[in-house]
Amino acid sequence: MNTSLIINNFSIEKMQMSDLDKVAGMQTDAFETNPAYASIFKKSHLREGLDWLFRTSLYLLNCHEVLTRVIKDSQTGDIIGTFTLVPPDSKKNGLRDYLQLGIPAFIFKFGFSTLLKMMRLGDYNKKVLTDSIGTDSYYYLSMVVVKDEYRGRGVGSFAIGRCLDELQQIVRKSDLLGLTTQLPENVSFYSRLGFELVDEGEIRFGGAEYYNYNMKYVFS
């Protein structure tokens, strides 16, 4: 995607590493009540644990190639949203990558079982989506967040619409874009943008249960 795109008072830019803490905080606010992420940590450590998880994930996703975009209010320059688009051939991070980012301190505070659950959750959700789509060759849209005060103003539609437009115009590595969500209102939102609901159902992971929706977009 282009480095920057400005339309209708909103802009989309590549995330700068200096924005990492701010973006991670936004993700923590948005996903604190998400049952999938809430299942990883004890309630007393939930926000602290999620903040560490999202900061670490953002660093690992973007340290070689910037895959995360931020949505800004072009009048104020404030970051009001974010999303990450992972290509089909993206490198998978392993335990060695996490060891470079303060894992011993994490294990001391949250426990080794929490670390394993954290690492397995992403793999598990991706496997469920892959099985639903029927291939492992697809772009993966994840961590879509718009700040509460900007919802209902077309920010999400603008951002995802521009993402789809740019993927439509490039030489793609796949004609499929996949995502998962746990919110029925998100199914309606993505359906309006041309996504198809592939399947839905209860997910059981790490002692937690939550309802999950798998969706795909097919480029022509």
N, C-alpha and C positions, 0 to 999 in steps of 0.2 A: 504494500500500500504506500501511497505517497506520504512524505514526511508530515505534511500539513494540508488540511482542506478546510476552508471556511465557507459556511453557508448558513443563512438564517440566524445570525448572531451566535452560532456555535462553531467550534473548530475541533478537528481531530488531528492529533499529533502523536508522534512516537513518544513513549514514556522516557523521560530522562531518569538516570539513576538517582539524581537528587530529589526526584519526586517519589521514590520508592516507599518511604515511610508514610507519606500522605495517602498514597494509593492503597497500601496495606491497611491503613486505618479505615479507609472507606469500605474495603472489602470486609473487614471485621464487623463494622456496623451493619452491613447488609446481610451477612451470613451467620450472625450470632445465633439467630433463631432457626436456622436451617437444620433439620433433624440429622442430616448426613454428617455435617461438620460438628454439630453438638455432641454426636456420639463418640468423638475422639477423646475429649477431655472431660475431667470431672468438672462439675458446675462451678466450683470455687476457683478453678483455674481456666475457665473457658475463654474469657476475653484475652487474657495474657497468652494462652496457648495458641489461639487463633491468630493473634497478631504476629507471633513468632512464625507460625506456619505460613502465613501469607507473605511476610517479608522474605522468608527463605525461598518460597516458591517463585516469587517475582524475580528474585536475584538469579535463580537457576534457569528460569525460562528466558531471561533477557541478557545474560552475561556474554553470550556469543553473538546472538542476533536479536534485535529488539522485536518481540512479538506482541507486546502489550501496547495498546493505544490509550491515550487519555482524551476525554472530551472536555473542552473548556468553554466557559462563557467568554466569548470574544470581546465583550465590553469590559469585564473585570479581570480576565485572565485566570479566574479561579477554576480549578479542576472540579467538574461536576459529575463526571462519570468515567467509566473505564471498561475495556473488554480486551480479551486476549484471543488471537487467532493462531492456532498451532497447525503448521503444515503437516502433510502425511509423513514426511521423512524426518521429523524432528527428533533430535537425540533424546533418549530416555536417561534421566538421572538415576544414579544408583547410590548405594550406601556411602561409597567413597566421596561423592559430591557433598553429601550431608555432613560427613566427618570434618570437612573443611569449614563448616559454618557453625561451629559451636555445639555440636551434638553432645559431647560429654556433659556440658552444663544443662542441656535440655533433658538428658536422661536422668541426671541428678534431681532435677526439679519435678519432672512429669513421669518418669519411669520408662523403662525399655519397652514395656508392652504398649505404651502410648505411642512411642516412636514407630513400632511395627504397624500398629493400626493406622497411623497417619500415612505411612508409605503405601499401605495396601489399599486404602480407600480410593485413591485416584486410579490405581490400576484396576480395581474392581469395577468402578463406575465406567471406565473406558471399555472394559471387556464386555459389560452389559450392553453398551451402545454399539460396539463392534459386532457382537452377536446379532443384534437387532437389525443393523444395516446390512450385514452379510459380507462385509469386507473390512480390512484394516487400512485401506487406502482412502482416506478422507481428511478434509480440513476439519478441525475441531474448534468450535466457538465456545469459549468458557469465561467464567467470572464476569458476566455482564452486570454492571452496576450503574445506576443513576441515583444521585442524591435525592432524598425524599422531597425536598422543596422544589425540585425541577421535574418531578414526575407529572405526567399529564400535559406536558408542553411540547411533546414531539421529539424530545432529545433521543430517546431510545430508537424510535423509528428512523430518525435522521442518521444515527450512527450505524445501525445495522444495515440500513438501506445503502449507505455509501460503501460499506464493507462488501455487500453483495455486488454492487455495481463494479467495483474495482476487480473483484475476482472474476466477474463475467468478462472483463476486457483483457485479462492477462493470459499468457500460456500457462494453464493450470496443471498441477501435478495430479489432480483428481477432479471429477465432475460432481463430487459429493461434499456437502458440508453437514456435519452432525453436531448435535448438542443434547444435553440432558437438563431437565429442570424438575423441581419438586413442587412447583406451584401451578395450579390449573389456570390462573389468570395469565401466566406466561405462555401457556399453550395457545390461548386465544390471541395473544400479542404476536407470537411468531407465525401463527397460521395466517394472519392478515398480511404478513410479509412474504408469504409463499412457501413456508415450511410445511412439511407433512408430518403428522403424528404417526410414527412407525409402530410403537406399542407402548403399553403402560402396565404398571402392576406394583405389588408390594416388593420392596427390597429388604432383605435381612442381612445385616452386616454388623459384626462385633457386638452382638447383643441388642442392637437397635433395629427398629422397623420404621420404614418410611415409604411413602408412595412416590413413584418415579415415572417420568415421561421421557421417552426417547423420540427425537425429531430429526428430520433430515431435509436438506434443500438440494434439489437436483438442478445443476446448470445445463442448459441446452446448447 
